[in-house]
Amino acid sequence: MELLVRYLNRNNSIGSDMSLDLIKEESLRDDLRYYFMSPCEKYRTRRHIPWKMGVQILKIVMITTQLILFGLNNQLVVAYKEETTMALKNLFLKGYSGVDEDDYSVAVYTQQHVFNSLFYVLDQYSQLDQLSVGPISYAEDEDGTLLPLTICKKCYKRGSLEPSDETYDIDAHLETVCLSHEPRTANMSKTQNASFFDLDFYRLIDIKITFQLKGINLQTVRHRELPDCYSFFVTITFDNQCHSGKVKLFLDIDSESNACKDWKISGTAQKNTHYLLVFDGFVILVCITSAALCTRSIILAARLLQRFSRFFQENFNRKVCEDDQSEFLNGWYVLVIVSDLLAIIGSILKMEIQAKSLTSYDVCSIFLGTSTLLVWVGVIRYLGYFQKYNVLILTMKAAFPKVLRFCCCAGMIYLGYTFCGWIVLGPYHEKFEGLSRVAECLFSLLNGDDMFTTFAQLKDKNTLVWLFSRAYLYSFISLFIYMVLSLFIALITDSYETIKNYQRDGFPLTDLQKFLLGHKDFPVQEENGQTEVELSNSIHRSCCCQRVAPPDDVILIT
């Protein structure tokens, strides 16, 4: 009798342990199923409101609106700078046609034209107040004194040459001599400092005229924005480095914007700025909320992965394979967090710009533009829950490793053509003058753009180089368009066909997906990490990531 009682108690204990394990298994399976559900399925299952999806939709609308408002304002700033540069070129460069020639604005070929252009700059600068139609004037220092105009000439220290006798004597050391003059009397420097303008052109390297101007961008007033004050650092260069008889004239401008020291404006500009600051603050709040929710999801996923890994190790003596682990490490959440951080930084910079504390328009536009790009890319995540809309995501995911390896190999050939084209064709073709321009030109040819122009623009003055250019261009176009580009497209097409077949016949099941479907056939691993089946066929199968085709009655949505 006593033995019978012990036997019954033992069976009850075993039954209770099995029941407890079954409860833990079902609880884990339910949590995993819930984690991989779409927001709508989660709401139907547990009536949990999809706050994360709602925040993402709100963030898309707000960040896009913020970007449009800032973009319109930034366009005004860029347009003001470009038009001011054009106006100054027409004011100070004699003979400027309105279009730059290659990388310079004007070219002169005689000594008289050099002096005329040089004195023209001085005359125009001294009459700037009467000539300019824009709100621009001379710059002042803190004491209210006008900043001077500076002329510097750079020459070889000593030299003499006789081209007819093919003789020269040049001291390669350079010397720079500078002259400063008051803005309104700058035109008098040509008579007061006549010796300075006594130039030996065979020794002359360049002449640089530098001065500083001030301007106010008034066009923002019409858009209810406070105008910015600008400092323009102007440099006019007479470049004679080649000593080829052609002196190139450049006008370069570095601009800095800052808040005006004393201003008064009536209307709603300041009031409108306050509304924009409140809107930007709300954008920051939404982004912080979005980042917090995504961080919470990543933490929960990590804990769920630990539970799943512990369960598999305890019950099946198996490790979770890398494919299954990657299912828990959701890259979309990382993308959203990065976009949130960029949006927060961009919004802070935008608020500082609107408050006239900063003027980093370009930096702010990079942050806001990149964050908006990532936000809209993140929308694809929600489309991926629908089988008919996630073909792009699955194809990119499947093709990316193969495309990356293929691009590494093709890139070596591309770099070879880039260096070869630069060294051989650079002196004879404007599209091959620099490495970056060569790379851009070859990429255009690769996409079938501007082919005839590239062939036709090569200067037919060196027969050997002309013949080489034909062989170079024909071989590149034939190799990359007919072979490399075709293989590149074939790799993506192959991945697309594979995904289409999987969607038709069913995707292979990993251990995680088999567990979610309630399968129990997980071979137990031995001490050396392999199952009994894998021991007999270890060459053809992976230890833990073996995929099995799903049964016909199972529809798997990824």
Buried (B, 14 or more C-beta within 10 A) or exposed (E): EEEEEEEEEEEEEEEEEEEEEEEBBEEBBEBBBBBBBBBEBBBEEEEEEBEBBEBBEBBBEBBEEBBEBBEEBBEBBEEBBEEBBEBBBEBBBBEBEEEEEEEBBBBBEEEEBBBEBBBBBBBBBBBBEEEBEBEBBBBEEEEEEBBBBBBBBBBBEEBEBEEEEEEEEEEEEEEEEEBBBBBBEBBEBBEEEEEBBEBEEBBBBBBBBBBBBBBBBEBBBEEBBBBBBBBBBBBBBBBBEEEEEEBBBBBEBEBEBEBBEEEEEEEEBEEBBEEBBEBBEBBBEBBBBBBEBBBEBBEEBEEBBEBBBEBBEEBBBBBBBEBBBEBBEBEBBEBBBBBBBBBBBBBBBBBBBBEBEBBBBEBBBBBBBBBBEBBEEBEBBBEBBEEEEBBEBBBBEBBEEBBEEBBEEBEEEBEEBBEBBBEBBBEBBBBBBEBEBBBEBBEBBBEEEEBEEBBEEBEEEEEEBBEBBEEBBEEBBEBBBEEBBEEBEEBBEBBBEBBEEBBEEBBBBBBBBBBBBEBEEBBEBEEEEBBEEBEEEEEEBEBBBBBEEBEEEBEBEB
